[in-house]
Amino acid sequence: QVQLVESGGGLVQAGGSLRLSCAASGRSFSAYAMGWFRQAPGKEREFVAAIDWSGGSTYYANSVKGRFTISRDNVKNTVYLQMSSLKPEETAVYYCALDRALVVVTTTPRTWGLGTQVTVSS
């Protein structure tokens, strides 16, 4: 079974940038679609971005379009989330997720990481 470990979270000022990484263990990483979600305190987890197995197709929540970029390296078994122009309201725990189907990874992926905290100060 694939396991996911996020890293790269931390404290950043509003308007700043941060890059999150999610390393996957196990075989066949390149067969899976990957996604990023976030959960702010007191709020439900929400979809942020997703990428298909090849990296050829990406999807973003409207709130992050133009500021966040998802990418993957199938040799390193890693997916990335480059975040820029960060806002204080984007303070949250960021999770990566995995599933076979891209449409599923944007909604109810089967496998989740434990998350990494991102705090955006004003």
N, CA, C and O of each residue as an XYZ file, in Angstrom:
488
protein
N       0.844     -1.192      0.000
C       0.000      0.000      0.000
C       0.879      1.241      0.000
O       1.892      1.297      0.696
N       0.484      2.231     -0.784
C       1.252      3.461     -0.881
C       1.047      4.300      0.368
O      -0.072      4.433      0.863
N       2.135      4.865      0.874
C       2.063      5.804      1.990
C       2.561      7.164      1.530
O       3.456      7.259      0.690
N       1.975      8.209      2.089
C       2.279      9.577      1.669
C       2.809     10.370      2.847
O       2.261     10.294      3.947
N       3.877     11.132      2.624
C       4.462     11.966      3.677
C       4.668     13.365      3.123
O       5.433     13.566      2.179
N       3.976     14.330      3.720
C       4.102     15.719      3.296
C       5.239     16.420      4.046
O       5.592     16.046      5.165
N       5.794     17.431      3.408
C       6.810     18.270      4.040
C       6.791     19.640      3.389
O       6.155     19.851      2.356
N       7.503     20.566      4.018
C       7.626     21.892      3.432
C       6.746     22.956      4.039
O       6.837     24.127      3.669
N       5.897     22.565      4.966
C       5.051     23.556      5.617
C       5.867     24.448      6.540
O       7.035     24.181      6.822
N       5.226     25.507      7.000
C       5.908     26.418      7.910
C       5.182     27.731      8.014
O       4.016     27.855      7.638
N       5.902     28.719      8.538
C       5.352     30.053      8.729
C       5.847     30.967      7.616
O       7.042     31.012      7.323
N       4.925     31.689      7.003
C       5.278     32.603      5.921
C       4.419     33.855      6.051
O       3.286     33.794      6.528
N       4.958     34.975      5.631
C       4.189     36.217      5.672
C       3.210     36.277      4.506
O       3.418     35.655      3.465
N       2.161     37.024      4.701
C       1.187     37.231      3.635
C       1.902     37.771      2.391
O       2.751     38.658      2.474
N       1.534     37.213      1.252
C       2.173     37.578      0.002
C       3.384     36.735     -0.336
O       3.928     36.828     -1.437
N       3.805     35.917      0.604
C       4.979     35.089      0.400
C       4.678     33.797     -0.334
O       3.551     33.539     -0.758
N       5.725     32.991     -0.469
C       5.624     31.731     -1.210
C       6.132     30.579     -0.361
O       6.906     30.751      0.580
N       5.663     29.403     -0.735
C       6.068     28.180     -0.045
C       5.882     27.024     -1.012
O       4.957     27.031     -1.825
N       6.749     26.041     -0.929
C       6.584     24.840     -1.749
C       6.430     23.624     -0.859
O       7.291     23.322     -0.032
N       5.335     22.945     -1.039
C       5.077     21.706     -0.321
C       5.499     20.517     -1.176
O       5.411     20.543     -2.404
N       5.954     19.485     -0.497
C       6.299     18.239     -1.172
C       5.529     17.091     -0.533
O       5.183     17.132      0.647
N       5.273     16.081     -1.329
C       4.615     14.878     -0.822
C       5.333     13.683     -1.442
O       5.262     13.454     -2.650
N       6.018     12.936     -0.603
C       6.762     11.771     -1.065
C       5.925     10.513     -0.865
O       5.334     10.304      0.194
N       5.888      9.694     -1.888
C       5.114      8.457     -1.841
C       6.032      7.259     -1.776
O       7.029      7.180     -2.493
N       5.685      6.333     -0.912
C       6.427      5.085     -0.847
C       5.635      4.021     -1.587
O       4.441      4.189     -1.833
N       6.286      2.943     -1.937
C       5.582      1.884     -2.627
C       5.756      1.966     -4.131
O       6.350      2.901     -4.668
N       5.227      0.976     -4.773
C       5.401      0.888     -6.219
C       4.290      1.603     -6.968
O       3.266      1.980     -6.397
N       4.515      1.776     -8.237
C       3.480      2.238     -9.159
C       2.979      3.650     -8.868
O       1.821      3.966     -9.137
N       3.844      4.496     -8.320
C       3.434      5.881     -8.061
C       2.920      6.526     -9.329
O       1.935      7.263     -9.295
N       3.568      6.262    -10.440
C       3.199      6.927    -11.685
C       1.838      6.493    -12.207
O       1.328      7.084    -13.158
N       1.245      5.476    -11.605
C      -0.072      5.025    -12.039
C      -1.204      5.806    -11.378
O      -2.368      5.638    -11.741
N      -0.872      6.655    -10.415
C      -1.892      7.304     -9.606
C      -2.014      8.788     -9.914
O      -1.037      9.467    -10.234
N      -3.239      9.263     -9.807
C      -3.478     10.697     -9.768
C      -3.228     11.185     -8.342
O      -3.422     10.445     -7.378
N      -2.801     12.425     -8.227
C      -2.463     12.979     -6.914
C      -3.210     14.286     -6.700
O      -3.543     14.998     -7.648
N      -3.461     14.580     -5.443
C      -4.163     15.821     -5.142
C      -3.666     16.447     -3.858
O      -3.014     15.802     -3.037
N      -3.991     17.726     -3.703
C      -3.737     18.454     -2.469
C      -5.071     18.998     -1.944
O      -5.909     19.489     -2.700
N      -5.231     18.894     -0.646
C      -6.384     19.443      0.063
C      -5.867     20.265      1.227
O      -4.686     20.203      1.568
N      -6.749     21.028      1.828
C      -6.374     21.767      3.032
C      -7.569     21.849      3.974
O      -8.726     21.799      3.556
N      -7.249     21.976      5.254
C      -8.290     22.107      6.259
C      -7.875     23.184      7.250
O      -6.890     23.039      7.974
N      -8.642     24.264      7.269
C      -8.409     25.357      8.202
C      -9.130     25.055      9.515
O     -10.076     24.268      9.530
N      -8.701     25.661     10.598
C      -9.349     25.424     11.889
C     -10.838     25.721     11.835
O     -11.258     26.793     11.397
N     -11.625     24.762     12.284
C     -13.060     24.952     12.328
C     -13.770     24.834     10.998
O     -14.973     25.081     10.911
N     -13.042     24.461      9.965
C     -13.643     24.355      8.638
C     -13.476     22.948      8.086
O     -12.659     22.166      8.573
N     -14.254     22.641      7.072
C     -14.146     21.345      6.426
C     -12.933     21.308      5.502
O     -12.455     22.336      5.022
N     -12.458     20.103      5.274
C     -11.358     19.927      4.337
C     -11.826     20.306      2.942
O     -12.939     19.959      2.547
N     -10.994     21.011      2.196
C     -11.372     21.433      0.855
C     -10.295     21.092     -0.169
O      -9.102     21.051      0.133
N     -10.754     20.855     -1.364
C      -9.872     20.544     -2.490
C      -9.065     21.772     -2.884
O      -9.578     22.891     -2.886
N      -7.793     21.549     -3.219
C      -6.924     22.635     -3.656
C      -6.463     22.429     -5.099
O      -6.642     23.304     -5.945
N      -5.868     21.263     -5.374
C      -5.312     21.030     -6.701
C      -5.150     19.534     -6.927
O      -5.064     18.754     -5.978
N      -5.111     19.145     -8.205
C      -4.920     17.738     -8.553
C      -4.150     17.639     -9.855
O      -4.106     18.577    -10.651
N      -3.543     16.475    -10.051
C      -2.735     16.236    -11.245
C      -2.890     14.789    -11.649
O      -2.952     13.905    -10.794
N      -2.955     14.536    -12.956
C      -3.119     13.159    -13.400
C      -1.791     12.418    -13.336
O      -0.773     12.985    -12.941
N      -1.807     11.138    -13.729
C      -0.628     10.297    -13.547
C       0.574     10.786    -14.338
O       1.715     10.588    -13.922
N       0.327     11.417    -15.467
C       1.427     11.823    -16.324
C       1.906     13.246    -16.058
O       2.988     13.641    -16.491
N       1.089     14.005    -15.344
C       1.389     15.418    -15.164
C       0.829     16.281    -16.266
O       1.001     17.500    -16.258
N       0.154     15.650    -17.222
C      -0.353     16.388    -18.365
C      -1.636     17.153    -18.113
O      -1.969     18.079    -18.853
N      -2.350     16.773    -17.080
C      -3.610     17.453    -16.752
C      -3.590     17.882    -15.297
O      -3.241     17.107    -14.407
N      -3.966     19.117    -15.076
C      -4.023     19.653    -13.714
C      -5.357     20.362    -13.495
O      -5.967     20.872    -14.435
N      -5.794     20.384    -12.246
C      -7.038     21.051    -11.879
C      -6.811     21.824    -10.586
O      -6.047     21.407     -9.715
N      -7.492     22.957    -10.487
C      -7.304     23.814     -9.321
C      -8.652     24.320     -8.816
O      -9.594     24.513     -9.584
N      -8.716     24.525     -7.521
C      -9.840     25.257     -6.961
C      -9.773     26.692     -7.469
O      -8.688     27.241     -7.660
N     -10.929     27.288     -7.684
C     -10.961     28.654     -8.210
C     -10.167     29.625     -7.328
O      -9.563     30.579     -7.819
N     -10.181     29.364     -6.040
C      -9.545     30.285     -5.095
C      -8.023     30.318     -5.219
O      -7.386     31.255     -4.736
N      -7.433     29.309     -5.860
C      -5.966     29.263     -5.940
C      -5.448     29.362     -7.363
O      -4.236     29.401     -7.576
N      -6.331     29.404     -8.328
C      -5.900     29.482     -9.740
C      -5.028     30.707     -9.968
O      -5.345     31.814     -9.535
N      -3.934     30.477    -10.654
C      -3.017     31.561    -10.952
C      -1.986     31.816     -9.863
O      -1.023     32.550    -10.084
N      -2.176     31.220     -8.693
C      -1.228     31.426     -7.593
C      -0.539     30.126     -7.160
O       0.603     30.156     -6.702
N      -1.219     29.001     -7.300
C      -0.673     27.711     -6.907
C      -0.387     26.888     -8.160
O      -1.090     26.998     -9.165
N       0.652     26.064     -8.086
C       0.990     25.165     -9.182
C       1.293     23.782     -8.632
O       2.142     23.623     -7.755
N       0.599     22.794     -9.148
C       0.868     21.412     -8.766
C       1.725     20.764     -9.845
O       1.529     21.006    -11.036
N       2.666     19.949     -9.422
C       3.533     19.250    -10.375
C       3.960     17.935     -9.739
O       3.731     17.701     -8.552
N       4.578     17.086    -10.536
C       5.015     15.799    -10.018
C       6.295     15.359    -10.691
O       6.601     15.763    -11.813
N       7.035     14.524     -9.986
C       8.248     13.911    -10.518
C       8.100     12.413    -10.291
O       8.268     11.930     -9.171
N       7.790     11.692    -11.334
C       7.536     10.253    -11.190
C       8.812      9.447    -10.961
O       8.742      8.281    -10.575
N       9.945     10.037    -11.187
C      11.211      9.362    -10.869
C      11.461      9.440     -9.366
O      11.925      8.479     -8.753
N      11.149     10.594     -8.778
C      11.345     10.790     -7.344
C      10.128     10.397     -6.523
O      10.153     10.494     -5.296
N       9.070      9.958     -7.179
C       7.836      9.586     -6.461
C       7.337     10.721     -5.580
O       6.957     10.509     -4.428
N       7.343     11.914     -6.129
C       7.004     13.092     -5.340
C       6.073     14.004     -6.116
O       6.220     14.185     -7.325
N       5.113     14.575     -5.401
C       4.243     15.598     -5.963
C       4.491     16.894     -5.178
O       4.764     16.864     -3.978
N       4.393     18.003     -5.863
C       4.706     19.299     -5.271
C       3.496     20.235     -5.374
O       2.636     20.088     -6.242
N       3.468     21.186     -4.465
C       2.506     22.273     -4.553
C       3.265     23.573     -4.300
O       3.647     23.877     -3.170
N       3.475     24.330     -5.371
C       4.115     25.633     -5.267
C       3.032     26.672     -5.004
O       2.108     26.834     -5.800
N       3.156     27.369     -3.885
C       2.132     28.342     -3.488
C       2.751     29.738     -3.455
O       3.825     29.931     -2.887
N       2.089     30.683     -4.050
C       2.577     32.055     -4.031
C       1.430     32.997     -3.694
O       0.260     32.617     -3.732
N       1.789     34.227     -3.366
C       0.814     35.248     -2.967
C      -0.118     34.711     -1.894
O      -1.337     34.864     -1.977
N       0.458     34.092     -0.905
C      -0.338     33.451      0.143
C      -1.085     34.470      0.982
O      -0.614     35.587      1.200
N      -2.265     34.061      1.452
C      -3.133     34.928      2.247
C      -3.303     34.336      3.638
O      -3.220     33.119      3.807
N      -3.540     35.178      4.633
C      -3.719     34.652      5.996
C      -4.838     33.617      6.103
O      -4.741     32.674      6.890
N      -5.889     33.790      5.319
C      -7.004     32.845      5.376
C      -6.656     31.490      4.781
O      -7.465     30.563      4.832
N      -5.463     31.366      4.218
C      -5.022     30.075      3.694
C      -4.204     29.297      4.725
O      -3.630     28.253      4.418
N      -4.160     29.807      5.921
C      -3.579     29.051      7.012
C      -4.399     27.782      7.223
O      -5.612     27.834      7.422
N      -3.711     26.642      7.176
C      -4.412     25.363      7.236
C      -3.394     24.235      7.319
O      -2.191     24.436      7.146
N      -3.909     23.054      7.587
C      -3.112     21.848      7.398
C      -3.336     21.396      5.959
O      -4.473     21.237      5.516
N      -2.262     21.195      5.253
C      -2.320     20.790      3.856
C      -2.018     19.296      3.753
O      -1.029     18.801      4.294
N      -2.890     18.604      3.049
C      -2.788     17.153      2.899
C      -2.595     16.789      1.434
O      -3.189     17.409      0.551
N      -1.773     15.795      1.179
C      -1.769     15.243     -0.166
C      -2.568     13.940     -0.151
O      -2.758     13.312      0.890
N      -3.019     13.566     -1.318
C      -3.903     12.416     -1.450
C      -3.650     11.731     -2.778
O      -3.043     12.294     -3.689
N      -4.127     10.513     -2.861
C      -3.824      9.676     -4.016
C      -5.022      8.817     -4.368
O      -5.755      8.366     -3.488
N      -5.215      8.593     -5.651
C      -6.221      7.625     -6.102
C      -5.915      7.271     -7.552
O      -5.141      7.957     -8.220
N      -6.518      6.216     -8.020
C      -6.303      5.792     -9.401
C      -6.876      6.794    -10.399
O      -6.275      7.079    -11.434
N      -8.046      7.317    -10.065
C      -8.767      8.152    -11.018
C      -8.667      9.624    -10.655
O      -8.814      9.996     -9.491
N      -8.420     10.450    -11.644
C      -8.300     11.884    -11.399
C      -9.593     12.462    -10.847
O      -9.567     13.301     -9.946
N     -10.717     12.022    -11.380
C     -11.986     12.580    -10.925
C     -12.226     12.231     -9.460
O     -12.854     13.001     -8.733
N     -11.736     11.090     -9.031
C     -11.918     10.683     -7.634
C     -10.949     11.431     -6.724
O     -11.305     11.787     -5.601
N      -9.746     11.668     -7.191
C      -8.748     12.316     -6.335
C      -9.149     13.750     -6.024
O      -8.636     14.329     -5.067
N     -10.034     14.331     -6.789
C     -10.500     15.691     -6.490
C     -11.634     15.708     -5.469
O     -12.018     16.776     -4.992
N     -12.171     14.542     -5.130
C     -13.320     14.499     -4.226
C     -13.107     13.582     -3.029
O     -13.087     14.047     -1.890
N     -12.947     12.281     -3.275
C     -12.843     11.307     -2.190
C     -11.688     10.351     -2.425
O     -11.919      9.158     -2.617
N     -10.469     10.826     -2.417
C      -9.331      9.932     -2.641
C      -9.211      8.875     -1.552
O      -9.636      9.089     -0.417
N      -8.628      7.734     -1.906
C      -8.563      6.613     -0.980
C      -7.432      6.713      0.018
O      -7.527      6.155      1.111
N      -6.365      7.411     -0.330
C      -5.170      7.434      0.509
C      -4.780      8.869      0.813
O      -4.750      9.732     -0.064
N      -4.481      9.097      2.098
C      -4.139     10.439      2.570
C      -2.819     10.433      3.316
O      -2.445      9.440      3.940
N      -2.125     11.549      3.242
C      -0.993     11.764      4.117
C      -1.473     12.338      5.437
O      -2.667     12.564      5.629
N      -0.535     12.572      6.348
C      -0.876     13.096      7.664
C      -0.955     14.613      7.704
O      -1.458     15.187      8.671
N      -0.464     15.259      6.667
C      -0.594     16.702      6.576
C       0.629     17.462      7.042
O       1.464     16.949      7.787
N       0.712     18.710      6.578
C       1.772     19.624      6.997
C       1.131     20.991      7.234
O       0.306     21.444      6.441
N       1.516     21.640      8.326
C       0.912     22.902      8.715
C       1.508     24.060      7.923
O       2.727     24.200      7.822
N       0.642     24.874      7.372
C       1.045     26.123      6.727
C       0.375     27.263      7.479
O      -0.847     27.284      7.629
N       1.171     28.202      7.947
C       0.650     29.353      8.663
C       1.075     30.622      7.933
O       2.262     30.865      7.716
N       0.090     31.417      7.562
C       0.356     32.656      6.839
C       0.047     33.816      7.776
O      -1.099     34.002      8.185
N       1.055     34.584      8.110
C       0.865     35.703      9.037
C       0.537     36.979      8.278
O       0.990     37.190      7.153
N      -0.253     37.817      8.913
C      -0.660     39.079      8.272
C       0.301     40.207      8.590
O       0.106     41.332      8.131
